[in-house]
Amino acid sequence: MAGRRFVVTCTHCKRTVVIVSRVTGAELDRLQAHLLACCPSGPYPGVEATLRHFRVTSTDPDKSPPAA
């Protein structure tokens, strides 16, 4: 599983926001900042409330993303 990466795309504007191995606090902050710029109806408290606005896909098309 080393080197496995995921593309995180906004479901509202369809832009790729980050490409990561895992979502940490820094990436979550970036996703929340993107949401506030893209859909200013926030705030979006918590991990689950934030991630529901994004689509996560694997950079390896033969492998699926981890379960949420």
Secondary structure as UniProt FT lines:
FT   TURN            2..3
FT   STRAND          6..10
FT   TURN            11..13
FT   STRAND          16..20
FT   HELIX           25..38
FT   TURN            40..41
FT   HELIX           47..51
FT   TURN            52..53
FT   STRAND          54..58
FT   TURN            61..62
//
